[in-house]
Amino acid sequence: MPTRPQPIVALDVQSLAEARVLVAALGSRADYYKVGLQLFSAEGPRVVEWLRGEGKRVFLDLKLHDIPLTVRKAAESANRMKADLLTVHGLGGDSMVRAAVEGAGATTGVLVVTVLTSMDLASASNALGHPLVTLSAEVLRLAALAAGTGAHGVVCAGAECAAVRAAHGPRLAPLVPGLRTAVVAGDDQARVATPEEAAEAGAAYVVVGRAVTAASDPLLAFEGVLTRLS
């Protein structure tokens, strides 16, 4: 199910001041940004409010994992900030994810994190405390949970994206992080994908990080990513 994924630029920076520089460099070409734990811990809701004031869409990547009531309240806060997307961990279970969906309302889409792209089969098995036969089976298990709770989509690696699309079609929107346009020295991601691979697998969204943010010319690098996603 080839698509043209929506590119989201990761604002994995230390401060709002640094975020402003990157957003200014990309200008009108980039309209969707990821705010993760690093930047949100430093600046809080004001970074989301600033991005919304600039007319940008926001993916609030907080990977919530707590008791259902706490997650519902956090999702309500994300909705009040007008975040477009919010992540929660699928391992939090059915009740927690349902609480997130209820709290997020109709305008903030909940994405269920399946298996982190930093994990391979051995590390994922170790984290779960039991051996996995394949990563794909675990991703599909959590994708089924996401679909059953009314979540907007899932976060999965490019390697499992096609399987999610085959199982759920347009019902779930897959977001693929770990996008790479070249080899990254000391890469902390175990399962990466090129823009072409993510598009061919049916990703609805892709997160572009170091391929753009670490480039000497971020705008030129981002234009290259857009070309490869077409």
N, C-alpha and C positions, 0 to 999 in steps of 0.2 A: 504494500500500500504506500507507494512513494508520495511524499508530500513536500511542501516547502516549509520546513520548520520555522517557528518564530525564534529569532536569536535574542538571547538575554545576556547582557554583559555583566560579569561578576564584579561588583565593587568591593573586592577583597583588599581594602586599604584601611589605614589606621584612623583616619579622621574625615570629617565632613569637608575640610579644606582640600584634602587630597581627592576626594570624590568630585568636588566641584571642578578641579583641574581636568580630570578624565572626562567628565560629562561635557565640559566645554570643548575639549579636543574632538569629541565625536559628533558634537552638534546635533543637527536634525536627522542625521543618518541612523542614530540609535535611539529608540524610544522605550526600551524595556531594560530594566536594571535589577540585578539581584543584590539584596542587602542580607548578608549573612551574620553569623554570630560575632565575627570580628568587629565589623563596623557598628552593628546594633549595640553591642556591649559598650562601645566607646561613646556613641552619640545618642543612642536611644531613638524614640519616635521622631525626633526632629529631622533625622535624615530622610525618613519616609515622607514626612510632610514637605520637606524641601523638594524632593523629587516630584511629588505630585504637583507642587506649585509650578514646577518647570514643565508640566505637561507630560511627564514620563509615567510609564506603568512600572509597578513594583512587584517583584517576586521576593517575599519575605521568607527567607530560608532559615527558619529557627529550629526545625526538626523537633517539634514538641513531643515530649514523652513523659507523662505524669498521670495523676489520677484524672478521671473524666471531668470532674467539676473544674479543676484547675485549667485543663486544656480548653474546655468550653469558654471559660472567662478570657483566656489568652486569645482565643480565636475571635471572640467578640471585640477585643481591643484591636486586633488586626483589621477587622472589618471597619471599625471606627476610623482607623488610619487610612482607609481606602486602599489597602494592599490588594492587589489583583490575585496573587497566589500566595499560599501559605503551606509549609511542609509540616507533617507530623510523621512519627515513626510507626510503621505498620506493626512492629512488635509490641506496641502499646495495646493492641487487641481491638476487637470489634466495638466494645462500649466506648473506648477512648476515641477512636476514629469517628464514630457516630456523634459523639459530643462535639468534636471539632467541626464537623460538617454543620451541625445545628448552630453552633456559635458563630461560624463564619457567615452564615446567611447566604443569600442568593448572589451576592456580588463579589465574594472572595472565594476563589476556587481552592479546595483542599487537595494537596498532592500527598500521596502516601509513599514514604520512603521504603523501598524494598531492601535491597542489599547494597551497602555503600560501595561506590566504585573503587575505593581504596582497598577493598578486600578481594582476595582470591578464594578458591574453594577451601583451602586449608584454614585460612584465618577466619572465614565465615563459620566454618564448622566449629572451630575452637570457641568463637564468641557465643554461639548458640548452645554449646555444651553437648552437641551430638553430631555425628558425621552426616554431611549432606552428600547425596549421590551426585547431584548437579546443582549449580547455582540457579539455573533456569527454573528448576522445580520450585525452589524457595521463592523466587521472584513471582512465579505464576500463582503460588499459594497466597501471597500477600496482595497480588493484583486482584484475585477473586474476592478477598476481604474488602479491598477498596471499592470494587464494583458493588458489593452487597450493602455497603454503608452509604452509597450515594456520593462518594468522593468524586472530584473532578478528574483526577488522574493519578499517575504514579511517577516516581522517580526511579529510573532503572538505567543500567549501562546499555550502550549501543548493542552489545552482544545479545541482550535479552529483549530488546525493544520489538523486534519482529514477532517474537513469540507472544508478547502481550497484545500486539495488534491482531494477530491471528486468533487469539482467544476471545478478545473483547471488541474488536473493530473500533468504531468511532465512540463507543460507550466510555472508554477511558483514554485520556490524553497523556501519552508518555512524554516525560521530560528527560532528556539525556544530558547529564553533565560530563565532565572529563573530555571535552572536545579538544583534539590536537590537530594542528596543521603541520607539525614537525616534531622530531624527537626532542624531549625535554630532559636535560641532564638532571639526575637525581629525582626523577618523577615519583611523587607519592601516590599516584593513581595506578592501580593494578589493571583496570579494565577501561581502556580509552577507545575513542572512535574518531574517525575523520569526519568532516562535515558531510562528505558524500555518503559515507556509511550510515550516519544517523538519518539523513534524508531518505535513503533507500529503505531503511528499516521501518520508517513510518513515524519518526519522532514528531510530536506536535510542537515541542520547544527544545531548544538546545542552549546550554549555558557555555558561553565563551569567556574564558578567564585569561590565563597567561599568554595565550596565543595573540591576544590583543593588548592586554594591560601591560605586559612586559616588553612590548615592541617599541622600537625607537620612534616609530610613527604609528600610533594607535589607529588613526583614521584610515591610513593606507592598509594596515593589517585587517581592520574590520571590513573594508571594502573587498578584500580578498576572500574573507570568510563568506560574505554575502554572495559573491560570485560562485563559490563552491557549493553553496546551499541551493542554488537555483536549479 
